[in-house]
Amino acid sequence: MTEQLILQLVVIIGFLILAITVHEFAHAAMAKWLGDDLGNRLGRLTLDPTKHIDPVWTVGLPAMLIIIGTLSGASGMPIFAAGKPTPYNPLALNRKFFGKRLPVKYAELLVAIAGPLSNLLLAFICVLIILLLTNLGYDNQGSYSIVELLVRFIYLNAALFVFNLIPVPPLDGSKVLVALLPTQAALQYEVMGAQISWVLFGLLIFGGGRFISMAVQAVVSGMIWFLM
């Protein structure tokens, strides 16, 4: 294993741990704000990575994909990672707005979308930092300069944002879609999704890389356009 590959593993896995920790914390924080204390009681309302990362899904699987992709020359191989799902009790999401309890399906939508939005926020903050450094005349030299690392972190978080909003179980986007569909259609979707989710998931990872990359680039370009 080359020194360059080891450095790449350390950087990407480190970034994944940070991004996924914030993602899962955001789920727990939103659930707590909406009235459910389950995540807090289980120790998930924290930015401690050890409470959110999974040794296989957060570290082992992405590391294996990085190594295989590098050694085989398949630099475009998708890197998939996930953390421990944040538990919450839908029936405890009882926060009231204007004196009325928010319908459960919309409360679940807020919990689901909080994770991807936290990754978008991280990417947005990094874009701001790069613009600040550029205005200050920072000299961006080297493969692992501050700006280069920030760019990698931006694209990783943008990818997590896009990927998690795809409406395929068990991704967050599936819960968002269920909340937006009429009741009968939502029930049919949940049944169908539960039956073929892993098939769709596999096709998405290994067949939809180009479209995901285009969407990620659009998100990053949109943030830059907004700030310029």
TAHUQUI-V67378 format. One record per residue. N is the residue number from 1. PHI is phi as a letter, one per 30 degrees, with the letter a starting at -180 (* if undefined). OMEGA is omega as a letter, one per 40 degrees, with the letter a starting at -180 (none if undefined). BURIAL is + if it has 9 or more other C-alpha atoms within 8 Angstrom, else -. Layout:
# TAHUQUI-V67378
N_PHI_OMEGA_BURIAL + N_PHI_OMEGA_BURIAL
This chain:
# TAHUQUI-V67378
1_*_a_- + 2_d_i_- + 3_d_i_- + 4_d_i_- + 5_d_i_+ + 6_d_i_+ + 7_d_i_- + 8_d_i_- + 9_d_a_+ + 10_d_a_- + 11_d_a_- + 12_d_i_- + 13_d_i_+ + 14_d_i_- + 15_d_i_+ + 16_d_i_+ + 17_d_i_+ + 18_d_a_+ + 19_d_a_+ + 20_d_i_+ + 21_d_i_+ + 22_d_i_+ + 23_e_a_+ + 24_d_i_+ + 25_e_a_+ + 26_d_i_+ + 27_e_a_+ + 28_d_a_+ + 29_d_i_+ + 30_d_i_+ + 31_d_i_+ + 32_d_a_+ + 33_d_a_- + 34_d_i_+ + 35_j_a_+ + 36_c_a_+ + 37_c_a_+ + 38_d_a_+ + 39_e_i_+ + 40_d_a_+ + 41_d_i_- + 42_c_i_- + 43_i_a_- + 44_c_i_+ + 45_d_a_+ + 46_a_i_- + 47_c_i_- + 48_d_a_- + 49_e_a_+ + 50_d_i_- + 51_d_a_- + 52_c_a_+ + 53_d_i_+ + 54_c_a_+ + 55_e_a_- + 56_d_a_- + 57_d_a_+ + 58_c_a_+ + 59_c_a_+ + 60_d_a_+ + 61_d_i_+ + 62_d_i_+ + 63_d_i_+ + 64_d_a_- + 65_d_i_+ + 66_d_a_+ + 67_d_i_+ + 68_d_a_+ + 69_d_a_+ + 70_d_a_+ + 71_d_a_- + 72_c_a_- + 73_i_a_- + 74_c_a_+ + 75_d_a_- + 76_d_a_- + 77_d_a_- + 78_d_i_- + 79_c_a_- + 80_c_i_- + 81_b_i_+ + 82_a_i_+ + 83_c_i_+ + 84_d_i_- + 85_e_i_- + 86_d_a_+ + 87_d_i_- + 88_a_a_+ + 89_c_a_- + 90_e_a_+ + 91_d_i_- + 92_c_i_- + 93_d_a_+ + 94_c_a_+ + 95_d_a_+ + 96_c_i_- + 97_b_a_- + 98_h_i_- + 99_i_a_- + 100_b_i_- + 101_d_i_- + 102_d_i_+ + 103_e_a_- + 104_e_a_+ + 105_d_i_- + 106_d_i_+ + 107_d_i_+ + 108_d_i_+ + 109_e_a_+ + 110_d_i_+ + 111_d_a_+ + 112_d_a_+ + 113_d_a_+ + 114_d_a_+ + 115_d_i_+ + 116_e_a_+ + 117_d_i_+ + 118_d_i_+ + 119_d_i_+ + 120_d_i_+ + 121_d_i_- + 122_d_i_+ + 123_d_a_+ + 124_d_i_+ + 125_d_i_- + 126_d_i_+ + 127_d_i_+ + 128_d_a_+ + 129_d_i_- + 130_d_i_+ + 131_d_i_- + 132_d_i_- + 133_d_i_+ + 134_d_i_- + 135_d_i_- + 136_d_i_- + 137_i_i_- + 138_d_a_- + 139_d_a_- + 140_d_a_- + 141_b_i_- + 142_j_a_- + 143_d_a_- + 144_b_i_- + 145_d_a_+ + 146_e_a_- + 147_d_i_+ + 148_d_i_+ + 149_d_i_+ + 150_d_i_+ + 151_d_i_+ + 152_d_a_- + 153_d_i_+ + 154_d_a_+ + 155_d_i_+ + 156_d_i_+ + 157_d_i_+ + 158_d_i_+ + 159_d_i_+ + 160_d_i_+ + 161_d_a_+ + 162_d_a_+ + 163_d_a_+ + 164_d_i_+ + 165_d_i_+ + 166_d_a_+ + 167_d_i_+ + 168_b_i_+ + 169_e_e_+ + 170_c_a_- + 171_d_a_+ + 172_d_a_+ + 173_d_i_+ + 174_d_i_+ + 175_d_i_+ + 176_d_a_+ + 177_d_i_+ + 178_e_a_+ + 179_d_a_+ + 180_c_a_- + 181_d_i_- + 182_e_a_- + 183_e_a_- + 184_d_i_- + 185_d_i_- + 186_d_i_+ + 187_d_i_+ + 188_d_i_- + 189_d_a_+ + 190_d_i_+ + 191_d_a_- + 192_d_a_+ + 193_d_i_+ + 194_d_a_- + 195_d_a_- + 196_b_a_- + 197_e_a_+ + 198_d_i_- + 199_d_i_- + 200_d_a_+ + 201_d_i_+ + 202_d_i_+ + 203_d_a_+ + 204_d_a_+ + 205_d_a_+ + 206_c_i_- + 207_b_a_- + 208_c_a_+ + 209_e_a_+ + 210_d_a_- + 211_d_i_- + 212_d_i_+ + 213_d_i_+ + 214_d_a_- + 215_d_i_+ + 216_d_i_+ + 217_d_i_+ + 218_d_i_- + 219_d_a_+ + 220_d_i_+ + 221_d_i_- + 222_d_i_- + 223_d_i_+ + 224_d_i_+ + 225_d_a_- + 226_d_a_- + 227_d_a_- + 228_d_none_-
